[in-house]
């Protein structure tokens, strides 16, 4: 079993029924059925995914720790920019 975090990059297809996920350790987009996602999920949200060896989705849950980490990094970067600090 493979467990990884991914961000919901976008929704594609008729009626936006195909979420495109970008996993931390896999550069290839993962397209899944929207019904596999937790309710209320939107582009930009982070999820934790359990996959089998063939990359079939076994379980998806919202990753609040990844969302908090991303928010913290954005807020830190915005504070740097306001102070005029150089990019890191």
Steps between C-alpha positions, in 0.01 A plus 500: 500500500615854418398795717567850371368854516367674192345830408182527298637687200179544301178337382454395138247329279128541453354653813845520658468139615869408459732636771866522401730440797873571519674273752810606693711207384362448149526760222225331296149638559252258653147527359230339711121495526365799693288270717823358647577838660363617833195725462570872463853458366618773264802589287796585719400268783745236624406136546669188629468210259545129556581320174570139411812405303312564172409853617133415552348722769413313818418795728510881490474735796550874544854585614457794735870493597608555138248782458625665819863463388423656160312789662791560739753502214289744298452729799875491576585581138249787490657642819845475336374687194344774711835549677679505165699182572657311210338171391640194676 
